Amino acid sequence: MSEIRGVLRRGRGRHRRRKRVPLKTAAAAAVLVAGSAFAVNAVDDRPECETQARPGGAHDDHRHGTAMGTCGTRPTAAHDHRPEGHGAPEGAGHPPAGGRQAPALTPEPAAGYDRERCGNTSGRVLLSLDDWAYSDPERATRIGAQLQAQGVRAAFFLINKYASQYPQITATLRQQGHWVGSHTWSHRQLTRLTDQELQDELRNGLPGNFLRPPYGDAGPRETEVAASIGQRVCNWTIDTYDWQQSDGAFRDAEAIRTTVREATAEEKNNGVILGHLFSNFPDALSGIINDLRDQGYQMCRNTGPTTDQVPYPLQC
């Protein structure tokens, strides 16, 4: 999903035959041309968008070779709809006052920003945990501590209807070295909302510049509104289907682990793994990390506390 952007520049134009002109006229014209060339160069001397080639490694034959830019415009490409699975509540409630987002402090994503990889070009794998642990809110910080002890940084996308009641959870996760992004205010499917409802869901979500839309469902309208408040969409390359239920029970940890282990090299390199705080995904994490390392992959490294501004490209 990475595209290479062309950089538009003024060309020199085609050579043309010109009539001879008197010497004085030619000299005057030369001065004007030189002045014009200086003005053009002054405009065109702005730095080009740098590109970062995805690094090689143990699985080079499967890796994406596309370079990604580090400047440009926000993406507006539509994303295919994801299945509605885990049944998190869609009730809106009354959003809290003052939920307006602060402007992003990091560079805007380039036109080639890969939303499924969340701007990850490190070759490493990013673990992500969505939603909320409804019966045990502190489960999030226990998971965060376990990952921190393993030197792993994860991304947590929290529903602010609940996270706003436990602000210490967000603060602790960031102190533990994890990124914390918005999963909207109440987990409503954004593409089904009116313009005003969409604004409310996004603006009252957890402050920051990272957004995971419920069900991964965000088209051009949703992406544009998110960008207007400084947020970029972050989806995933590997869905563990941990949200699926059979006879009232979620998928077990071993089935979740197997799904990740058997995912393709393309999905793992610069990949993002989707799991949820309320499922058995947290119980599968140790096995998932061991399997990936055995296969030659590394996790995003935990390098210390974070803020609500997630860098682009990801510093994994």
N, C-alpha and C positions, 0 to 999 in steps of 0.2 A: 504494500500500500504506500510504499514510498515512491514519489515521482520526482524526476530531476527537473528543476525549474530552469528555464533559459533566462539569461540576464540580458535585457534590452539595451543596446548601445547604439549611438549615432554612427553611421558608416561614413566612409570617405566619399562615397558616390562613384559613379562610373567616370572614366576619363572621357573627355569630349574635345573635339576640335574647337579651337578658339581663334578668332580673327586677331591679327597683329594690332597692337595699340601703341600710341606714342609713349616714349620712355617715361615722361612725367606722369602720365595717366597710370602706367604700369606700376610705377613706384608707389603712387598713392593707393592703388588697389592692393599692393602687397602689404602695406601697413594695415589696411582694413582687414585683410584676410588673417594677418597675424593676430590682430586683436580678437577676431572672431574665434580663431583656433584656441586662444588662451581661455576665452569664456567657455567654450565647449569642454575643454579639458578640465576646467575648474568644476564643472557640473559632473563630468564623468569620472573624476578622480575619487569619488566616494568608494569605500571598500566594497569588494564583491562579497556575496554571501559565502561564507566558508562552508565546506562540506566535510563530513566525517564518514570515511568508509568504514563499514562494519568490519571489525577485526576478525582475522582468521583464527584457527585453533584446531582442536582435535577433530572437529567435524566440518572442515572447510568445504568439503564437497557438497554439503547440504546447506551452507549458509547463504543468506541473501548477500549479493555483492553490490546492492544499490547504495549509493551515497545519499546522505541526508543533509539538507542545508540547515543553517542555524539562524536564518533570518527570513523574513518574508511576511506573508499574510496568513490570517487564521484560516483553518480548513472549513469547508462547508459541504463536504461530500456526505451523502446520506449513508447510513449504516443499515445493514440488513437486520430485520427484527429478530430478537432473541426470544426463545420460549419463555412464557410466564410460568415460573416453576415453584418458587419457594413460598408463595402465598403470604409474603409480608404485608402488613396492613396498608391499605391505600387510603384510609380515612385522613382527611386533611387536618381537622382540628383548627385551632386559631394560632397562626404563627406568632412568634414573639416579636415584640417591638425592637427596632434597631437592628434588624437582621441584614442590613445592607452590606454588600461585600466591599472590601477595600480594593483599590486598583492593584493589579498584579505588579510585583516588583521585579520580575524576571523577564527576559526577552520574550517577545511573542513567538509562538511556534511558527516554523516556516511552512510554506505551502506544501512541503513534502512530509509534514508531521504525520507519523504513523500512529493513529489513535488506538489500534489494537495492541501496539507495543508501548504505548504511552510515552513515545519519544526515547525509548531505550535503544541505544546503539552500542552498549558496552559488551555485548556477547554473553552477559550474565543473565540470570533468571530472577524475575521479581515475583515474590509471593504476595498475593493480595487477599484481604479478608473483608467481606462486605456486611452491611446491615447492622445487626445488634444481637447480643446474647440476652434474650428477653428474660429468662429466668435467673440469669447470673451475670449481671453487667460487668463485674470485675474480671470475668473470664478473659476479656480483651487484654487487660494489663498483665495477667498471668502469662498469656501467650506471648505478649510483647517481651516479657522478662526472659522467657525461654529462648526466644529467637535472638535476643540481645546477647545472651550467654554463649550462643553459637556463632556470634559475629555476623548475624544475618539481619539485614534491614528489610522490612516488609512495608506494604501500603495498606492502611485501614481506611475503608470508606464507610462512614457512619451516618445513620439517619438522625438528623438533628432534633427531631421531635423527642428523641430519647437522650441523645448525647448532651443536649442543652440542660438536661436535668442532672447530669453527672459530669460537669466540666473538668473535674480532676482526672477523668479517664483520658480525655484528649490530651491534657497537659502531660500526663504521665507517659503516654505513648510517644509523644514527641521527645520527652526527656530521655526515653529509652533508645532513641535513635531511629524511630519509624516515621514515615510520612503518614499524615492523616488528611484525608480529603472528604469532600461532600458526597453523600448519597441522597441528596435532596432533603427537604423538610419531612415528608411523610411517605416517601416511596410510591408515588403515583406515576403511572406510565406517561411520560412527558408528551409523547406524540398525540395523546388523546385529550390534552388539556387545551383550554382557551388560551389566548395570548396572556391574559391577566393571571390565570391560574399558573401558567408556566413561569411567569415572572415571580410569583409568590413562592413557588416550590424551589426555584433556584436561589433567589435572594435571601430566603430564610433558611437555606441549608448551611452547613458548617462553613464558616469563613475560610477562605484560602483560594488557591488557583488550580486545584485538581478536582475534577468532577467525574464521578462514575454514574451515568444515568441508569435508573432502574431498568432491568432487563437488557441493558446495553443499548437501549433504543433511543437514538437521537439523530434526527434528520437535519437538513440545512437550517430550518427555523430554530430548532433547539440549540444547535451548535453556535449559531449566530448570537442568540440571546446569552448563552453562556460566555461567549467571547466578550460580549459587551460589558460584562461584570468581571472580566479578568480571569475566566476559567477556561481550561482546555479539557476536552473529553479524554478519559482514560478507560479503555475497555480491556480486552484480554485476548490471548492467543490459545489458551487451554482452559476449557470449561470442565471442571471435575464432576459436574452433575451431582454434587453433594446435596443439592436442594431437592433432588427427586425422592419420592417416598413410595414404599411398597408395604401395604398392610399397616399403614400408619407409622412406619419407621423409615428414617433417612438411610441413604446408602451407607454401608459400613466402611470403616477406615481402610480396610484392605482393598475394597473395590475402588475407592477413591485413589489410593496409592497406585493401583494397577493402571488406572486411566492415565495418570501422569507418566508413569514409566513407559507406557506403550505409545505415547504421543510422538509425533514425528520430530526429527531434528530441526526442521524449519520452524515448528511451533515452539521449540525450546530455546533456540538461539535468539537472544534479545527478547525472550518470551515473557509473558505475564500469565500467571496461573490464578484462576478464579476459585475462591472458596468462600465460605460464610461462617460467621461467628456462632450461629445457632445450630450448626450441623455437626457431623463427625469429622469435618475437615481438620479442625485443630488437632484431633487425635492422630491424624495421618501425617502431620507435618514432619515429624522426625524421620519417618520412613521415606517420605518424598525427598527430603534433603539428602539422605544417604544414597538413595537410588540415583538422583541426579549427579551427585558427586562421583559415584561409581561409573556413570556414563560419560564422565569428563566435563561436566558442567559445573559452574560455580554460581552461588547466590549473590544477589546484590549485597555489598559489604556494609556493615554497620560502622559508620565512622563518627558516631556521636550525635548529640541532640540536633533536632531539626526545627524549622519554623513552619508556618502555614504556607510558605512559598516553596513549591517543589521546582527544582532547577530543570532547565531544558537545554541540551539533552540531559537525561537522567544521569546523575553522578553515582553510578553503581560500582 
